[in-house]
Amino acid sequence: MTERGVLLWIHGGGWRARSSEDGAALASLGLRVVAADYRFSHEARWPAQLDDVRAAARAARASAGGRPLLVGGDSAGGTLALHLALRGVDRPGDVTAALAYWAPVDPLDDEQRRRRPSGDDPWADLLGHPPAAGDPATADATVASHLGAGVPVLLVQGRDDVPVPAAQAVELAGRLLAAGHPTHLWLTHGGHALDLARPDLRAVTAAFLDNVLPAARAD
């Protein structure tokens, strides 16, 4: 299949480790999938991870041959993909689209905290301290703090996701739409870390790509 764009894939794992999902299932939709690496939270605090994926995006863009650059990821990687797309690689609006699968987006979500074992908070590890209202680092790590560039966004979320409450995706979708971002939200059955090749996930991703990418071109 002719490549329609380059997808920088950012892996999940709670900013602590690498999840098994590598985004390879999306290659069949006409994307060249390029992996991004970033420092884990025990190696560096926020926003070092954003700096790292920005560097990876610059390398992916340089090798894209003029094709559109999209960014995507699962779970914590989806969070980074949203930050990268909404804030830009070098300036807001310089990424074609974001694809975020079951991404945590709100470090202050009380429901998310209640669902985790006591003392286990990936956000606190990422920031170096517990998230708090009025804290500049917490605000900076909150996805909804960076809306307005108009980048299209796909949000995919399982209704029964335990680590990431589905309400986070629903609320973010509303805020994205209000800020002028073309937004697709797929709220579906299942929990966390769904199979990207599942027919409904594949179909909604394909529909989103058809909306944001030009028709396939020959080299």
Biotite code that builds the C-alpha atoms (Angstrom):
import biotite.structure as struc

atoms = struc.array([
    struc.Atom([0.000, 0.000, 0.000], chain_id="A", res_id=1, res_name="MET", atom_name="CA", element="C"),
    struc.Atom([1.226, 3.483, -0.847], chain_id="A", res_id=2, res_name="THR", atom_name="CA", element="C"),
    struc.Atom([2.154, 5.513, 2.219], chain_id="A", res_id=3, res_name="GLU", atom_name="CA", element="C"),
    struc.Atom([-0.229, 8.362, 2.955], chain_id="A", res_id=4, res_name="ARG", atom_name="CA", element="C"),
    struc.Atom([1.701, 9.703, 5.896], chain_id="A", res_id=5, res_name="GLY", atom_name="CA", element="C"),
    struc.Atom([4.240, 9.016, 8.613], chain_id="A", res_id=6, res_name="VAL", atom_name="CA", element="C"),
    struc.Atom([3.003, 8.155, 12.094], chain_id="A", res_id=7, res_name="LEU", atom_name="CA", element="C"),
    struc.Atom([5.334, 8.759, 15.012], chain_id="A", res_id=8, res_name="LEU", atom_name="CA", element="C"),
    struc.Atom([4.226, 6.119, 17.507], chain_id="A", res_id=9, res_name="TRP", atom_name="CA", element="C"),
    struc.Atom([4.810, 6.855, 21.208], chain_id="A", res_id=10, res_name="ILE", atom_name="CA", element="C"),
    struc.Atom([4.567, 3.809, 23.447], chain_id="A", res_id=11, res_name="HIS", atom_name="CA", element="C"),
    struc.Atom([2.719, 3.610, 26.730], chain_id="A", res_id=12, res_name="GLY", atom_name="CA", element="C"),
    struc.Atom([3.764, 2.135, 30.052], chain_id="A", res_id=13, res_name="GLY", atom_name="CA", element="C"),
    struc.Atom([2.898, 4.756, 32.655], chain_id="A", res_id=14, res_name="GLY", atom_name="CA", element="C"),
    struc.Atom([6.001, 6.772, 31.738], chain_id="A", res_id=15, res_name="TRP", atom_name="CA", element="C"),
    struc.Atom([7.833, 4.048, 33.672], chain_id="A", res_id=16, res_name="ARG", atom_name="CA", element="C"),
    struc.Atom([8.333, 1.264, 31.135], chain_id="A", res_id=17, res_name="ALA", atom_name="CA", element="C"),
    struc.Atom([7.533, 0.264, 27.547], chain_id="A", res_id=18, res_name="ARG", atom_name="CA", element="C"),
    struc.Atom([4.150, -1.265, 26.747], chain_id="A", res_id=19, res_name="SER", atom_name="CA", element="C"),
    struc.Atom([3.927, -4.056, 24.193], chain_id="A", res_id=20, res_name="SER", atom_name="CA", element="C"),
    struc.Atom([1.813, -2.002, 21.769], chain_id="A", res_id=21, res_name="GLU", atom_name="CA", element="C"),
    struc.Atom([3.965, -0.673, 18.925], chain_id="A", res_id=22, res_name="ASP", atom_name="CA", element="C"),
    struc.Atom([1.329, 0.745, 16.590], chain_id="A", res_id=23, res_name="GLY", atom_name="CA", element="C"),
    struc.Atom([2.291, -1.690, 13.826], chain_id="A", res_id=24, res_name="ALA", atom_name="CA", element="C"),
    struc.Atom([-1.374, -2.555, 13.182], chain_id="A", res_id=25, res_name="ALA", atom_name="CA", element="C"),
    struc.Atom([-1.864, 0.954, 11.804], chain_id="A", res_id=26, res_name="LEU", atom_name="CA", element="C"),
    struc.Atom([0.650, 0.454, 9.010], chain_id="A", res_id=27, res_name="ALA", atom_name="CA", element="C"),
    struc.Atom([-2.003, -1.351, 6.970], chain_id="A", res_id=28, res_name="SER", atom_name="CA", element="C"),
    struc.Atom([-3.948, 1.933, 6.824], chain_id="A", res_id=29, res_name="LEU", atom_name="CA", element="C"),
    struc.Atom([-1.265, 3.537, 4.689], chain_id="A", res_id=30, res_name="GLY", atom_name="CA", element="C"),
    struc.Atom([1.030, 4.835, 7.413], chain_id="A", res_id=31, res_name="LEU", atom_name="CA", element="C"),
    struc.Atom([4.730, 4.381, 7.878], chain_id="A", res_id=32, res_name="ARG", atom_name="CA", element="C"),
    struc.Atom([5.003, 3.781, 11.630], chain_id="A", res_id=33, res_name="VAL", atom_name="CA", element="C"),
    struc.Atom([8.136, 5.153, 13.296], chain_id="A", res_id=34, res_name="VAL", atom_name="CA", element="C"),
    struc.Atom([8.843, 4.457, 16.967], chain_id="A", res_id=35, res_name="ALA", atom_name="CA", element="C"),
    struc.Atom([9.722, 7.188, 19.447], chain_id="A", res_id=36, res_name="ALA", atom_name="CA", element="C"),
    struc.Atom([11.720, 6.671, 22.613], chain_id="A", res_id=37, res_name="ASP", atom_name="CA", element="C"),
    struc.Atom([11.716, 8.896, 25.669], chain_id="A", res_id=38, res_name="TYR", atom_name="CA", element="C"),
    struc.Atom([13.189, 8.947, 29.134], chain_id="A", res_id=39, res_name="ARG", atom_name="CA", element="C"),
    struc.Atom([11.177, 7.237, 31.841], chain_id="A", res_id=40, res_name="PHE", atom_name="CA", element="C"),
    struc.Atom([10.035, 9.035, 34.966], chain_id="A", res_id=41, res_name="SER", atom_name="CA", element="C"),
    struc.Atom([12.794, 7.508, 37.098], chain_id="A", res_id=42, res_name="HIS", atom_name="CA", element="C"),
    struc.Atom([15.325, 8.969, 34.651], chain_id="A", res_id=43, res_name="GLU", atom_name="CA", element="C"),
    struc.Atom([13.932, 12.475, 34.171], chain_id="A", res_id=44, res_name="ALA", atom_name="CA", element="C"),
    struc.Atom([10.939, 14.567, 35.222], chain_id="A", res_id=45, res_name="ARG", atom_name="CA", element="C"),
    struc.Atom([8.372, 16.298, 33.082], chain_id="A", res_id=46, res_name="TRP", atom_name="CA", element="C"),
    struc.Atom([8.732, 17.929, 30.560], chain_id="A", res_id=47, res_name="PRO", atom_name="CA", element="C"),
    struc.Atom([11.846, 15.941, 29.563], chain_id="A", res_id=48, res_name="ALA", atom_name="CA", element="C"),
    struc.Atom([9.573, 13.348, 27.929], chain_id="A", res_id=49, res_name="GLN", atom_name="CA", element="C"),
    struc.Atom([8.019, 16.002, 25.687], chain_id="A", res_id=50, res_name="LEU", atom_name="CA", element="C"),
    struc.Atom([11.484, 17.233, 24.725], chain_id="A", res_id=51, res_name="ASP", atom_name="CA", element="C"),
    struc.Atom([12.431, 13.676, 23.755], chain_id="A", res_id=52, res_name="ASP", atom_name="CA", element="C"),
    struc.Atom([9.413, 13.009, 21.556], chain_id="A", res_id=53, res_name="VAL", atom_name="CA", element="C"),
    struc.Atom([9.844, 16.404, 19.908], chain_id="A", res_id=54, res_name="ARG", atom_name="CA", element="C"),
    struc.Atom([13.345, 15.358, 18.920], chain_id="A", res_id=55, res_name="ALA", atom_name="CA", element="C"),
    struc.Atom([11.986, 12.058, 17.597], chain_id="A", res_id=56, res_name="ALA", atom_name="CA", element="C"),
    struc.Atom([9.318, 13.963, 15.635], chain_id="A", res_id=57, res_name="ALA", atom_name="CA", element="C"),
    struc.Atom([11.930, 16.175, 13.993], chain_id="A", res_id=58, res_name="ARG", atom_name="CA", element="C"),
    struc.Atom([13.814, 13.088, 12.847], chain_id="A", res_id=59, res_name="ALA", atom_name="CA", element="C"),
    struc.Atom([10.618, 11.463, 11.573], chain_id="A", res_id=60, res_name="ALA", atom_name="CA", element="C"),
    struc.Atom([9.619, 14.624, 9.721], chain_id="A", res_id=61, res_name="ARG", atom_name="CA", element="C"),
    struc.Atom([13.046, 14.869, 8.092], chain_id="A", res_id=62, res_name="ALA", atom_name="CA", element="C"),
    struc.Atom([12.645, 11.338, 6.710], chain_id="A", res_id=63, res_name="SER", atom_name="CA", element="C"),
    struc.Atom([8.990, 11.720, 5.698], chain_id="A", res_id=64, res_name="ALA", atom_name="CA", element="C"),
    struc.Atom([9.685, 12.793, 2.131], chain_id="A", res_id=65, res_name="GLY", atom_name="CA", element="C"),
    struc.Atom([7.152, 15.586, 2.366], chain_id="A", res_id=66, res_name="GLY", atom_name="CA", element="C"),
    struc.Atom([4.368, 13.313, 3.566], chain_id="A", res_id=67, res_name="ARG", atom_name="CA", element="C"),
    struc.Atom([2.183, 14.466, 6.462], chain_id="A", res_id=68, res_name="PRO", atom_name="CA", element="C"),
    struc.Atom([3.451, 13.791, 9.977], chain_id="A", res_id=69, res_name="LEU", atom_name="CA", element="C"),
    struc.Atom([0.959, 12.385, 12.464], chain_id="A", res_id=70, res_name="LEU", atom_name="CA", element="C"),
    struc.Atom([1.608, 11.475, 16.069], chain_id="A", res_id=71, res_name="VAL", atom_name="CA", element="C"),
    struc.Atom([-0.055, 8.706, 18.026], chain_id="A", res_id=72, res_name="GLY", atom_name="CA", element="C"),
    struc.Atom([0.314, 6.559, 21.079], chain_id="A", res_id=73, res_name="GLY", atom_name="CA", element="C"),
    struc.Atom([-1.329, 4.313, 23.628], chain_id="A", res_id=74, res_name="ASP", atom_name="CA", element="C"),
    struc.Atom([-1.951, 5.156, 27.271], chain_id="A", res_id=75, res_name="SER", atom_name="CA", element="C"),
    struc.Atom([0.895, 7.361, 28.576], chain_id="A", res_id=76, res_name="ALA", atom_name="CA", element="C"),
    struc.Atom([2.208, 7.496, 25.025], chain_id="A", res_id=77, res_name="GLY", atom_name="CA", element="C"),
    struc.Atom([-1.146, 8.831, 23.895], chain_id="A", res_id=78, res_name="GLY", atom_name="CA", element="C"),
    struc.Atom([-0.780, 11.624, 26.440], chain_id="A", res_id=79, res_name="THR", atom_name="CA", element="C"),
    struc.Atom([2.589, 12.552, 24.980], chain_id="A", res_id=80, res_name="LEU", atom_name="CA", element="C"),
    struc.Atom([1.148, 12.380, 21.458], chain_id="A", res_id=81, res_name="ALA", atom_name="CA", element="C"),
    struc.Atom([-1.580, 14.831, 22.426], chain_id="A", res_id=82, res_name="LEU", atom_name="CA", element="C"),
    struc.Atom([0.923, 17.230, 23.954], chain_id="A", res_id=83, res_name="HIS", atom_name="CA", element="C"),
    struc.Atom([3.146, 16.976, 20.901], chain_id="A", res_id=84, res_name="LEU", atom_name="CA", element="C"),
    struc.Atom([0.303, 17.588, 18.464], chain_id="A", res_id=85, res_name="ALA", atom_name="CA", element="C"),
    struc.Atom([-1.409, 20.367, 20.410], chain_id="A", res_id=86, res_name="LEU", atom_name="CA", element="C"),
    struc.Atom([1.792, 22.212, 21.289], chain_id="A", res_id=87, res_name="ARG", atom_name="CA", element="C"),
    struc.Atom([3.640, 21.433, 18.082], chain_id="A", res_id=88, res_name="GLY", atom_name="CA", element="C"),
    struc.Atom([7.064, 20.085, 17.285], chain_id="A", res_id=89, res_name="VAL", atom_name="CA", element="C"),
    struc.Atom([8.501, 23.551, 16.707], chain_id="A", res_id=90, res_name="ASP", atom_name="CA", element="C"),
    struc.Atom([5.307, 25.608, 16.736], chain_id="A", res_id=91, res_name="ARG", atom_name="CA", element="C"),
    struc.Atom([1.593, 24.943, 17.328], chain_id="A", res_id=92, res_name="PRO", atom_name="CA", element="C"),
    struc.Atom([-0.149, 23.492, 14.295], chain_id="A", res_id=93, res_name="GLY", atom_name="CA", element="C"),
    struc.Atom([2.863, 21.870, 12.626], chain_id="A", res_id=94, res_name="ASP", atom_name="CA", element="C"),
    struc.Atom([1.563, 18.302, 13.151], chain_id="A", res_id=95, res_name="VAL", atom_name="CA", element="C"),
    struc.Atom([-1.158, 16.955, 10.858], chain_id="A", res_id=96, res_name="THR", atom_name="CA", element="C"),
    struc.Atom([-3.153, 15.059, 13.498], chain_id="A", res_id=97, res_name="ALA", atom_name="CA", element="C"),
    struc.Atom([-3.042, 13.174, 16.795], chain_id="A", res_id=98, res_name="ALA", atom_name="CA", element="C"),
    struc.Atom([-4.277, 9.633, 17.464], chain_id="A", res_id=99, res_name="LEU", atom_name="CA", element="C"),
    struc.Atom([-4.600, 8.952, 21.182], chain_id="A", res_id=100, res_name="ALA", atom_name="CA", element="C"),
    struc.Atom([-5.703, 5.565, 22.471], chain_id="A", res_id=101, res_name="TYR", atom_name="CA", element="C"),
    struc.Atom([-6.855, 5.294, 26.142], chain_id="A", res_id=102, res_name="TRP", atom_name="CA", element="C"),
    struc.Atom([-4.690, 8.233, 27.173], chain_id="A", res_id=103, res_name="ALA", atom_name="CA", element="C"),
    struc.Atom([-4.746, 9.725, 30.674], chain_id="A", res_id=104, res_name="PRO", atom_name="CA", element="C"),
    struc.Atom([-5.150, 13.466, 30.231], chain_id="A", res_id=105, res_name="VAL", atom_name="CA", element="C"),
    struc.Atom([-6.032, 14.898, 33.650], chain_id="A", res_id=106, res_name="ASP", atom_name="CA", element="C"),
    struc.Atom([-3.598, 14.484, 36.567], chain_id="A", res_id=107, res_name="PRO", atom_name="CA", element="C"),
    struc.Atom([-6.189, 15.913, 38.975], chain_id="A", res_id=108, res_name="LEU", atom_name="CA", element="C"),
    struc.Atom([-8.938, 13.396, 38.202], chain_id="A", res_id=109, res_name="ASP", atom_name="CA", element="C"),
    struc.Atom([-10.090, 12.116, 41.604], chain_id="A", res_id=110, res_name="ASP", atom_name="CA", element="C"),
    struc.Atom([-11.694, 9.018, 40.104], chain_id="A", res_id=111, res_name="GLU", atom_name="CA", element="C"),
    struc.Atom([-8.399, 8.007, 38.534], chain_id="A", res_id=112, res_name="GLN", atom_name="CA", element="C"),
    struc.Atom([-6.669, 8.358, 41.898], chain_id="A", res_id=113, res_name="ARG", atom_name="CA", element="C"),
    struc.Atom([-9.309, 6.265, 43.678], chain_id="A", res_id=114, res_name="ARG", atom_name="CA", element="C"),
    struc.Atom([-8.839, 3.407, 41.238], chain_id="A", res_id=115, res_name="ARG", atom_name="CA", element="C"),
    struc.Atom([-5.113, 3.080, 41.876], chain_id="A", res_id=116, res_name="ARG", atom_name="CA", element="C"),
    struc.Atom([-3.424, 1.311, 44.786], chain_id="A", res_id=117, res_name="PRO", atom_name="CA", element="C"),
    struc.Atom([-2.389, 3.653, 47.572], chain_id="A", res_id=118, res_name="SER", atom_name="CA", element="C"),
    struc.Atom([0.903, 5.311, 46.767], chain_id="A", res_id=119, res_name="GLY", atom_name="CA", element="C"),
    struc.Atom([0.847, 4.302, 43.111], chain_id="A", res_id=120, res_name="ASP", atom_name="CA", element="C"),
    struc.Atom([0.461, 7.436, 41.001], chain_id="A", res_id=121, res_name="ASP", atom_name="CA", element="C"),
    struc.Atom([2.287, 7.587, 37.652], chain_id="A", res_id=122, res_name="PRO", atom_name="CA", element="C"),
    struc.Atom([1.541, 11.301, 37.474], chain_id="A", res_id=123, res_name="TRP", atom_name="CA", element="C"),
    struc.Atom([3.418, 11.899, 40.730], chain_id="A", res_id=124, res_name="ALA", atom_name="CA", element="C"),
    struc.Atom([6.372, 9.929, 39.395], chain_id="A", res_id=125, res_name="ASP", atom_name="CA", element="C"),
    struc.Atom([6.305, 11.947, 36.184], chain_id="A", res_id=126, res_name="LEU", atom_name="CA", element="C"),
    struc.Atom([6.153, 15.331, 37.912], chain_id="A", res_id=127, res_name="LEU", atom_name="CA", element="C"),
    struc.Atom([8.356, 14.443, 40.862], chain_id="A", res_id=128, res_name="GLY", atom_name="CA", element="C"),
    struc.Atom([5.567, 15.355, 43.304], chain_id="A", res_id=129, res_name="HIS", atom_name="CA", element="C"),
    struc.Atom([1.840, 14.698, 43.662], chain_id="A", res_id=130, res_name="PRO", atom_name="CA", element="C"),
    struc.Atom([-0.309, 16.689, 41.223], chain_id="A", res_id=131, res_name="PRO", atom_name="CA", element="C"),
    struc.Atom([-1.944, 19.697, 42.812], chain_id="A", res_id=132, res_name="ALA", atom_name="CA", element="C"),
    struc.Atom([-4.275, 22.491, 41.773], chain_id="A", res_id=133, res_name="ALA", atom_name="CA", element="C"),
    struc.Atom([-2.338, 25.688, 41.210], chain_id="A", res_id=134, res_name="GLY", atom_name="CA", element="C"),
    struc.Atom([0.926, 23.825, 40.623], chain_id="A", res_id=135, res_name="ASP", atom_name="CA", element="C"),
    struc.Atom([2.598, 25.013, 37.400], chain_id="A", res_id=136, res_name="PRO", atom_name="CA", element="C"),
    struc.Atom([3.975, 21.569, 36.508], chain_id="A", res_id=137, res_name="ALA", atom_name="CA", element="C"),
    struc.Atom([0.555, 19.964, 36.999], chain_id="A", res_id=138, res_name="THR", atom_name="CA", element="C"),
    struc.Atom([-1.074, 22.585, 34.795], chain_id="A", res_id=139, res_name="ALA", atom_name="CA", element="C"),
    struc.Atom([1.592, 22.125, 32.134], chain_id="A", res_id=140, res_name="ASP", atom_name="CA", element="C"),
    struc.Atom([1.103, 18.337, 32.102], chain_id="A", res_id=141, res_name="ALA", atom_name="CA", element="C"),
    struc.Atom([-2.686, 18.705, 31.745], chain_id="A", res_id=142, res_name="THR", atom_name="CA", element="C"),
    struc.Atom([-3.593, 18.203, 28.087], chain_id="A", res_id=143, res_name="VAL", atom_name="CA", element="C"),
    struc.Atom([-6.508, 20.654, 28.160], chain_id="A", res_id=144, res_name="ALA", atom_name="CA", element="C"),
    struc.Atom([-4.106, 23.464, 29.059], chain_id="A", res_id=145, res_name="SER", atom_name="CA", element="C"),
    struc.Atom([-2.847, 23.513, 25.478], chain_id="A", res_id=146, res_name="HIS", atom_name="CA", element="C"),
    struc.Atom([-5.851, 23.780, 23.177], chain_id="A", res_id=147, res_name="LEU", atom_name="CA", element="C"),
    struc.Atom([-6.412, 26.108, 20.251], chain_id="A", res_id=148, res_name="GLY", atom_name="CA", element="C"),
    struc.Atom([-4.032, 25.175, 17.411], chain_id="A", res_id=149, res_name="ALA", atom_name="CA", element="C"),
    struc.Atom([-6.838, 23.467, 15.490], chain_id="A", res_id=150, res_name="GLY", atom_name="CA", element="C"),
    struc.Atom([-5.045, 20.127, 15.056], chain_id="A", res_id=151, res_name="VAL", atom_name="CA", element="C"),
    struc.Atom([-7.464, 17.233, 14.402], chain_id="A", res_id=152, res_name="PRO", atom_name="CA", element="C"),
    struc.Atom([-7.613, 14.671, 17.202], chain_id="A", res_id=153, res_name="VAL", atom_name="CA", element="C"),
    struc.Atom([-8.809, 11.073, 17.430], chain_id="A", res_id=154, res_name="LEU", atom_name="CA", element="C"),
    struc.Atom([-9.616, 9.815, 20.933], chain_id="A", res_id=155, res_name="LEU", atom_name="CA", element="C"),
    struc.Atom([-10.318, 6.097, 21.426], chain_id="A", res_id=156, res_name="VAL", atom_name="CA", element="C"),
    struc.Atom([-11.389, 4.896, 24.858], chain_id="A", res_id=157, res_name="GLN", atom_name="CA", element="C"),
    struc.Atom([-12.782, 1.746, 26.452], chain_id="A", res_id=158, res_name="GLY", atom_name="CA", element="C"),
    struc.Atom([-15.876, 2.260, 28.588], chain_id="A", res_id=159, res_name="ARG", atom_name="CA", element="C"),
    struc.Atom([-14.597, -0.153, 31.232], chain_id="A", res_id=160, res_name="ASP", atom_name="CA", element="C"),
    struc.Atom([-11.029, 1.126, 31.378], chain_id="A", res_id=161, res_name="ASP", atom_name="CA", element="C"),
    struc.Atom([-9.881, 0.938, 34.999], chain_id="A", res_id=162, res_name="VAL", atom_name="CA", element="C"),
    struc.Atom([-6.569, 2.866, 34.956], chain_id="A", res_id=163, res_name="PRO", atom_name="CA", element="C"),
    struc.Atom([-7.985, 5.664, 32.788], chain_id="A", res_id=164, res_name="VAL", atom_name="CA", element="C"),
    struc.Atom([-11.625, 6.621, 33.478], chain_id="A", res_id=165, res_name="PRO", atom_name="CA", element="C"),
    struc.Atom([-13.583, 6.973, 30.250], chain_id="A", res_id=166, res_name="ALA", atom_name="CA", element="C"),
    struc.Atom([-14.957, 10.316, 31.405], chain_id="A", res_id=167, res_name="ALA", atom_name="CA", element="C"),
    struc.Atom([-11.543, 11.863, 30.793], chain_id="A", res_id=168, res_name="GLN", atom_name="CA", element="C"),
    struc.Atom([-11.790, 11.257, 27.047], chain_id="A", res_id=169, res_name="ALA", atom_name="CA", element="C"),
    struc.Atom([-15.394, 12.445, 26.936], chain_id="A", res_id=170, res_name="VAL", atom_name="CA", element="C"),
    struc.Atom([-14.575, 15.693, 28.744], chain_id="A", res_id=171, res_name="GLU", atom_name="CA", element="C"),
    struc.Atom([-11.485, 16.334, 26.643], chain_id="A", res_id=172, res_name="LEU", atom_name="CA", element="C"),
    struc.Atom([-13.447, 15.760, 23.430], chain_id="A", res_id=173, res_name="ALA", atom_name="CA", element="C"),
    struc.Atom([-15.894, 18.464, 24.444], chain_id="A", res_id=174, res_name="GLY", atom_name="CA", element="C"),
    struc.Atom([-13.124, 20.901, 25.238], chain_id="A", res_id=175, res_name="ARG", atom_name="CA", element="C"),
    struc.Atom([-11.317, 20.151, 21.994], chain_id="A", res_id=176, res_name="LEU", atom_name="CA", element="C"),
    struc.Atom([-14.476, 20.774, 19.990], chain_id="A", res_id=177, res_name="LEU", atom_name="CA", element="C"),
    struc.Atom([-15.146, 24.029, 21.837], chain_id="A", res_id=178, res_name="ALA", atom_name="CA", element="C"),
    struc.Atom([-11.595, 25.158, 21.048], chain_id="A", res_id=179, res_name="ALA", atom_name="CA", element="C"),
    struc.Atom([-12.014, 24.463, 17.334], chain_id="A", res_id=180, res_name="GLY", atom_name="CA", element="C"),
    struc.Atom([-10.266, 21.109, 16.971], chain_id="A", res_id=181, res_name="HIS", atom_name="CA", element="C"),
    struc.Atom([-11.857, 18.615, 14.543], chain_id="A", res_id=182, res_name="PRO", atom_name="CA", element="C"),
    struc.Atom([-12.385, 15.771, 16.996], chain_id="A", res_id=183, res_name="THR", atom_name="CA", element="C"),
    struc.Atom([-13.403, 12.127, 16.645], chain_id="A", res_id=184, res_name="HIS", atom_name="CA", element="C"),
    struc.Atom([-14.248, 10.239, 19.844], chain_id="A", res_id=185, res_name="LEU", atom_name="CA", element="C"),
    struc.Atom([-14.795, 6.484, 19.828], chain_id="A", res_id=186, res_name="TRP", atom_name="CA", element="C"),
    struc.Atom([-16.085, 5.256, 23.191], chain_id="A", res_id=187, res_name="LEU", atom_name="CA", element="C"),
    struc.Atom([-16.343, 1.498, 22.919], chain_id="A", res_id=188, res_name="THR", atom_name="CA", element="C"),
    struc.Atom([-16.656, -1.736, 24.885], chain_id="A", res_id=189, res_name="HIS", atom_name="CA", element="C"),
    struc.Atom([-13.624, -3.050, 26.726], chain_id="A", res_id=190, res_name="GLY", atom_name="CA", element="C"),
    struc.Atom([-11.019, -1.830, 29.129], chain_id="A", res_id=191, res_name="GLY", atom_name="CA", element="C"),
    struc.Atom([-7.438, -0.647, 28.856], chain_id="A", res_id=192, res_name="HIS", atom_name="CA", element="C"),
    struc.Atom([-4.946, -1.640, 26.141], chain_id="A", res_id=193, res_name="ALA", atom_name="CA", element="C"),
    struc.Atom([-7.371, -2.831, 23.495], chain_id="A", res_id=194, res_name="LEU", atom_name="CA", element="C"),
    struc.Atom([-6.248, -4.488, 20.266], chain_id="A", res_id=195, res_name="ASP", atom_name="CA", element="C"),
    struc.Atom([-5.636, -1.831, 17.595], chain_id="A", res_id=196, res_name="LEU", atom_name="CA", element="C"),
    struc.Atom([-6.500, -4.420, 14.934], chain_id="A", res_id=197, res_name="ALA", atom_name="CA", element="C"),
    struc.Atom([-9.989, -4.947, 16.408], chain_id="A", res_id=198, res_name="ARG", atom_name="CA", element="C"),
    struc.Atom([-12.491, -4.214, 13.631], chain_id="A", res_id=199, res_name="PRO", atom_name="CA", element="C"),
    struc.Atom([-14.197, -1.256, 15.284], chain_id="A", res_id=200, res_name="ASP", atom_name="CA", element="C"),
    struc.Atom([-10.921, 0.393, 16.269], chain_id="A", res_id=201, res_name="LEU", atom_name="CA", element="C"),
    struc.Atom([-9.526, -0.150, 12.801], chain_id="A", res_id=202, res_name="ARG", atom_name="CA", element="C"),
    struc.Atom([-12.655, 1.269, 11.182], chain_id="A", res_id=203, res_name="ALA", atom_name="CA", element="C"),
    struc.Atom([-12.777, 4.430, 13.285], chain_id="A", res_id=204, res_name="VAL", atom_name="CA", element="C"),
    struc.Atom([-9.067, 5.024, 12.761], chain_id="A", res_id=205, res_name="THR", atom_name="CA", element="C"),
    struc.Atom([-9.469, 4.558, 9.010], chain_id="A", res_id=206, res_name="ALA", atom_name="CA", element="C"),
    struc.Atom([-12.383, 7.000, 8.932], chain_id="A", res_id=207, res_name="ALA", atom_name="CA", element="C"),
    struc.Atom([-10.368, 9.577, 10.860], chain_id="A", res_id=208, res_name="PHE", atom_name="CA", element="C"),
    struc.Atom([-7.405, 9.204, 8.504], chain_id="A", res_id=209, res_name="LEU", atom_name="CA", element="C"),
    struc.Atom([-9.676, 9.638, 5.495], chain_id="A", res_id=210, res_name="ASP", atom_name="CA", element="C"),
    struc.Atom([-10.723, 12.970, 6.968], chain_id="A", res_id=211, res_name="ASN", atom_name="CA", element="C"),
    struc.Atom([-7.253, 14.321, 7.714], chain_id="A", res_id=212, res_name="VAL", atom_name="CA", element="C"),
    struc.Atom([-5.009, 12.866, 5.009], chain_id="A", res_id=213, res_name="LEU", atom_name="CA", element="C"),
    struc.Atom([-4.915, 13.502, 1.276], chain_id="A", res_id=214, res_name="PRO", atom_name="CA", element="C"),
    struc.Atom([-5.547, 10.629, -1.069], chain_id="A", res_id=215, res_name="ALA", atom_name="CA", element="C"),
    struc.Atom([-2.708, 8.159, -1.476], chain_id="A", res_id=216, res_name="ALA", atom_name="CA", element="C"),
    struc.Atom([-0.072, 9.220, -3.956], chain_id="A", res_id=217, res_name="ARG", atom_name="CA", element="C"),
    struc.Atom([2.376, 7.234, -6.022], chain_id="A", res_id=218, res_name="ALA", atom_name="CA", element="C"),
    struc.Atom([6.105, 7.847, -5.713], chain_id="A", res_id=219, res_name="ASP", atom_name="CA", element="C"),
])
